[in-house]
Amino acid sequence: MKTVAKIDPKIYDAYVGQYEYAPGATDTVTREGDRLMVQATGQAKEELFPESETTYFGKGQNWRMIFVKDEQGRVTAVRFRQHEQDLVGKKIK
């Protein structure tokens, strides 16, 4: 299994929101206590585990979610990386 980084859960608040890849295809990121969760359209909710402050993975999954920040440090998008391909979801909420 990949190594889970030690991250201050307070930073999760910046990642909470909805990320749209295409009309009708979104990931909803939520915080549940000290856990960061993601739910893709039509999928079950699952926990995200930190690999670094901005890169997360799902247990037993071969994908990564990389949160993208602008120059002011605000999260504006997420890159869903799988099989060396990126899908970019723009933060809409």
N, CA, C and O of each residue as an XYZ file, in Angstrom:
372
protein
N       0.842     -1.198      0.000
C       0.000      0.000      0.000
C       0.880      1.252      0.000
O       1.998      1.242      0.516
N       0.368      2.300     -0.574
C       1.080      3.581     -0.612
C       1.194      4.133      0.808
O       0.385      3.816      1.681
N       2.198      4.953      1.017
C       2.409      5.558      2.320
C       1.461      6.734      2.510
O       1.343      7.600      1.643
N       0.792      6.753      3.647
C      -0.110      7.852      3.984
C       0.702      8.919      4.706
O       1.323      8.656      5.736
N       0.687     10.127      4.150
C       1.427     11.247      4.746
C       0.679     11.778      5.965
O      -0.541     11.650      6.063
N       1.417     12.368      6.879
C       0.806     13.021      8.044
C       0.484     14.460      7.641
O       1.385     15.260      7.388
N      -0.798     14.776      7.585
C      -1.280     16.079      7.133
C      -2.194     16.653      8.206
O      -2.944     15.918      8.848
N      -2.133     17.961      8.398
C      -3.057     18.621      9.318
C      -4.434     18.630      8.656
O      -4.605     19.251      7.607
N      -5.418     17.955      9.250
C      -6.750     17.886      8.635
C      -7.404     19.246      8.392
O      -8.360     19.339      7.622
N      -6.900     20.310      9.041
C      -7.480     21.643      8.817
C      -7.376     22.060      7.353
O      -8.216     22.819      6.871
N      -6.356     21.573      6.636
C      -6.214     21.980      5.232
C      -7.301     21.372      4.353
O      -7.525     21.833      3.234
N      -7.982     20.333      4.856
C      -9.040     19.702      4.059
C     -10.159     20.685      3.719
O     -10.803     20.562      2.676
N     -10.389     21.656      4.597
C     -11.475     22.615      4.357
C     -11.326     23.310      3.007
O     -12.325     23.599      2.348
N     -10.102     23.578      2.592
C      -9.868     24.261      1.316
C     -10.265     23.393      0.124
O     -10.555     23.913     -0.954
N     -10.278     22.067      0.314
C     -10.558     21.142     -0.791
C     -12.042     20.808     -0.916
O     -12.481     20.292     -1.944
N     -12.813     21.104      0.131
C     -14.244     20.779      0.120
C     -14.946     21.552     -0.985
O     -14.742     22.756     -1.138
N     -15.777     20.851     -1.756
C     -16.539     21.499     -2.812
C     -16.874     20.523     -3.918
O     -16.683     19.313     -3.790
N     -17.383     21.084     -5.017
C     -17.731     20.277     -6.183
C     -16.793     20.618     -7.327
O     -16.483     21.783     -7.577
N     -16.351     19.579     -8.013
C     -15.420     19.718     -9.128
C     -16.073     19.089    -10.355
O     -16.441     17.915    -10.346
N     -16.213     19.898    -11.418
C     -16.917     19.432    -12.614
C     -15.929     19.117    -13.736
O     -15.145     19.971    -14.152
N     -15.983     17.876    -14.216
C     -15.139     17.429    -15.333
C     -15.842     17.691    -16.669
O     -15.213     18.052    -17.663
N     -17.140     17.500    -16.659
C     -17.998     17.714    -17.829
C     -19.414     17.854    -17.282
O     -19.673     17.457    -16.146
N     -20.344     18.415    -18.073
C     -21.716     18.525    -17.564
C     -22.229     17.166    -17.075
O     -22.236     16.186    -17.820
N     -22.660     17.127    -15.807
C     -23.181     15.891    -15.239
C     -22.121     14.960    -14.679
O     -22.462     13.912    -14.132
N     -20.851     15.309    -14.797
C     -19.766     14.470    -14.256
C     -18.987     15.281    -13.235
O     -18.119     16.081    -13.585
N     -19.313     15.061    -11.961
C     -18.667     15.830    -10.898
C     -18.136     14.911     -9.803
O     -18.599     13.784     -9.630
N     -17.164     15.419     -9.078
C     -16.706     14.821     -7.836
C     -17.101     15.793     -6.731
O     -16.856     16.994     -6.837
N     -17.707     15.274     -5.681
C     -18.045     16.089     -4.518
C     -17.099     15.693     -3.391
O     -17.072     14.538     -2.966
N     -16.326     16.663     -2.914
C     -15.355     16.431     -1.848
C     -15.918     17.011     -0.557
O     -16.339     18.168     -0.516
N     -15.921     16.196      0.498
C     -16.445     16.617      1.790
C     -15.441     16.253      2.879
O     -14.565     15.408      2.692
N     -15.596     16.912      4.011
C     -14.774     16.586      5.178
C     -15.679     15.990      6.230
O     -16.732     16.545      6.545
N     -15.269     14.858      6.774
C     -16.003     14.212      7.861
C     -15.027     14.056      9.016
O     -14.281     13.080      9.083
N     -15.036     15.014      9.916
C     -14.078     15.011     11.016
C     -12.671     15.197     10.468
O     -12.379     16.201      9.818
N     -11.798     14.223     10.732
C     -10.427     14.290     10.246
C     -10.239     13.481      8.965
O      -9.113     13.128      8.612
N     -11.331     13.188      8.272
C     -11.259     12.396      7.041
C     -11.727     13.240      5.857
O     -12.658     14.036      5.979
N     -11.072     13.056      4.714
C     -11.466     13.711      3.474
C     -12.128     12.655      2.603
O     -11.577     11.574      2.393
N     -13.316     12.976      2.099
C     -14.102     12.011      1.335
C     -14.364     12.551     -0.069
O     -14.372     13.761     -0.293
N     -14.578     11.629     -1.009
C     -14.964     12.024     -2.359
C     -16.090     11.115     -2.824
O     -16.120      9.920     -2.529
N     -17.017     11.720     -3.562
C     -18.097     10.943     -4.168
C     -18.251     11.416     -5.602
O     -18.625     12.561     -5.858
N     -17.959     10.519     -6.534
C     -18.130     10.821     -7.953
C     -19.591     10.590     -8.317
O     -20.285      9.819     -7.654
N     -20.055     11.255     -9.366
C     -21.430     11.093     -9.835
C     -21.728      9.604    -10.021
O     -21.022      8.910    -10.753
N     -22.776      9.123     -9.355
C     -23.207      7.739     -9.516
C     -22.349      6.704     -8.800
O     -22.547      5.504     -8.991
N     -21.404      7.146     -7.983
C     -20.508      6.220     -7.283
C     -20.710      6.320     -5.775
O     -21.330      7.258     -5.274
N     -20.176      5.336     -5.067
C     -20.216      5.365     -3.608
C     -19.161      6.343     -3.095
O     -18.149      6.585     -3.752
N     -19.413      6.895     -1.921
C     -18.457      7.805     -1.292
C     -17.271      6.982     -0.799
O     -17.446      5.872     -0.295
N     -16.054      7.531     -0.945
C     -14.880      6.846     -0.421
C     -13.901      7.831      0.178
O     -13.904      9.019     -0.146
N     -13.058      7.307      1.066
C     -12.093      8.157      1.754
C     -10.883      8.413      0.875
O     -10.418      7.534      0.150
N     -10.382      9.648      0.959
C      -9.135     10.022      0.288
C      -8.017     10.000      1.324
O      -8.194     10.460      2.453
N      -6.868      9.462      0.931
C      -5.714      9.386      1.823
C      -4.607     10.268      1.275
O      -4.317     10.218      0.079
N      -3.975     11.084      2.133
C      -2.950     12.008      1.647
C      -1.625     11.308      1.331
O      -1.107     10.518      2.119
N      -1.105     11.629      0.157
C       0.251     11.222     -0.207
C       1.177     12.419      0.031
O       2.355     12.268      0.354
N       0.595     13.623     -0.141
C       1.253     14.881      0.183
C       0.125     15.857      0.512
O      -1.037     15.456      0.578
N       0.454     17.136      0.719
C      -0.609     18.102      1.057
C      -1.613     18.273     -0.073
O      -2.771     18.596      0.190
N      -1.208     18.066     -1.314
C      -2.113     18.298     -2.439
C      -2.469     17.039     -3.223
O      -3.349     17.096     -4.083
N      -1.823     15.909     -2.963
C      -2.067     14.675     -3.720
C      -2.669     13.606     -2.815
O      -2.157     13.326     -1.731
N      -3.772     13.012     -3.285
C      -4.529     12.036     -2.498
C      -4.829     10.806     -3.342
O      -4.847     10.870     -4.572
N      -5.064      9.683     -2.664
C      -5.396      8.443     -3.362
C      -6.496      7.713     -2.608
O      -6.763      7.995     -1.440
N      -7.134      6.765     -3.300
C      -8.138      5.912     -2.683
C      -7.510      4.567     -2.365
O      -6.651      4.097     -3.112
N      -7.917      3.949     -1.286
C      -7.368      2.654     -0.889
C      -7.624      1.615     -1.978
O      -8.753      1.432     -2.432
N      -6.543      0.938     -2.389
C      -6.684     -0.114     -3.393
C      -6.958      0.415     -4.790
O      -7.317     -0.361     -5.675
N      -6.800      1.712     -5.013
C      -7.081      2.333     -6.309
C      -5.771      2.731     -6.980
O      -4.761      2.951     -6.312
N      -5.800      2.820     -8.305
C      -4.584      3.215     -9.024
C      -4.684      4.637     -9.562
O      -4.021      4.978    -10.541
N      -5.497      5.455     -8.936
C      -5.628      6.856     -9.352
C      -5.151      7.784     -8.247
O      -4.964      7.386     -7.097
N      -4.962      9.039     -8.643
C      -4.600     10.109     -7.710
C      -5.521     11.296     -7.974
O      -5.969     11.516     -9.099
N      -5.787     12.041     -6.933
C      -6.464     13.331     -7.069
C      -5.461     14.376     -6.614
O      -4.968     14.322     -5.488
N      -5.160     15.329     -7.491
C      -4.179     16.371     -7.196
C      -4.908     17.704     -7.202
O      -5.415     18.138     -8.236
N      -4.960     18.351     -6.048
C      -5.656     19.626     -5.938
C      -4.758     20.737     -6.456
O      -3.577     20.808     -6.114
N      -5.335     21.607     -7.290
C      -4.598     22.684     -7.967
C      -4.972     24.013     -7.330
O      -6.151     24.320     -7.151
N      -3.942     24.807     -6.985
C      -4.166     26.121     -6.367
C      -3.719     27.228     -7.311
O      -2.823     27.041     -8.134
N      -4.369     28.401     -7.174
C      -3.955     29.571     -7.954
C      -2.854     30.319     -7.196
O      -2.391     29.862     -6.151
N      -2.446     31.457     -7.725
C      -1.357     32.230     -7.126
C      -1.684     32.702     -5.713
O      -0.776     32.917     -4.910
N      -2.966     32.866     -5.401
C      -3.380     33.309     -4.064
C      -3.538     32.130     -3.098
O      -3.878     32.326     -1.931
N      -3.294     30.913     -3.578
C      -3.408     29.744     -2.719
C      -4.799     29.156     -2.635
O      -5.045     28.249     -1.840
N      -5.729     29.672     -3.461
C      -7.092     29.131     -3.466
C      -7.153     27.903     -4.373
O      -6.542     27.876     -5.441
N      -7.895     26.891     -3.933
C      -8.065     25.681     -4.743
C      -9.053     25.997     -5.866
O     -10.179     26.424     -5.608
N      -8.628     25.787     -7.107
C      -9.455     26.131     -8.268
C      -9.868     24.917     -9.088
O     -10.803     24.992     -9.886
N      -9.172     23.795     -8.894
C      -9.455     22.616     -9.716
C      -8.838     21.385     -9.061
O      -8.093     21.477     -8.086
N      -9.173     20.240     -9.626
C      -8.549     18.986     -9.221
C      -8.162     18.237    -10.485
O      -8.901     18.235    -11.469
N      -6.994     17.598    -10.449
C      -6.562     16.725    -11.546
C      -6.786     15.289    -11.090
O      -6.248     14.856    -10.071
N      -7.578     14.568    -11.848
C      -7.802     13.150    -11.576
C      -6.866     12.401    -12.509
O      -7.079     12.377    -13.721
N      -5.827     11.789    -11.947
C      -4.779     11.142    -12.749
C      -4.915      9.624    -12.663
O      -4.860      9.040    -11.581
N      -5.092      9.003    -13.820
C      -5.187      7.548    -13.885
C      -4.601      7.090    -15.213
O      -4.856      7.698    -16.253
N      -3.823      6.027    -15.178
C      -3.181      5.493    -16.392
C      -2.413      6.585    -17.138
O      -2.454      6.660    -18.366
N      -1.709      7.431    -16.375
C      -0.890      8.516    -16.918
C      -1.686      9.523    -17.759
O      -1.130     10.202    -18.623
N      -2.975      9.606    -17.497
C      -3.823     10.610    -18.149
C      -4.482     11.439    -17.066
O      -4.835     10.925    -16.005
N      -4.646     12.733    -17.339
C      -5.287     13.643    -16.389
C      -6.631     14.100    -16.907
O      -6.767     14.471    -18.073
N      -7.618     14.073    -16.043
C      -8.889     14.744    -16.285
C      -8.901     15.903    -15.306
O      -8.580     15.722    -14.132
N      -9.265     17.089    -15.767
C      -9.281     18.254    -14.887
C     -10.712     18.627    -14.573
O     -11.537     18.834    -15.463
N     -10.985     18.707    -13.283
C     -12.298     19.129    -12.811
C     -12.184     20.530    -12.218
O     -11.406     20.762    -11.293
N     -12.959     21.450    -12.757
C     -12.956     22.839    -12.281
C     -13.830     22.937    -11.038
O     -14.928     22.381    -10.995
N     -13.331     23.655    -10.017
C     -14.112     23.824     -8.788
C     -15.272     24.758     -9.084
O     -15.070     25.901     -9.493
N     -16.509     24.259     -8.873
C     -17.688     25.065     -9.202
C     -18.448     25.491     -7.938
O     -19.303     26.372     -8.022
N     -18.170     24.904     -6.787
C     -18.828     25.289     -5.518
C     -17.828     25.199     -4.403
O     -18.160     25.477     -3.251
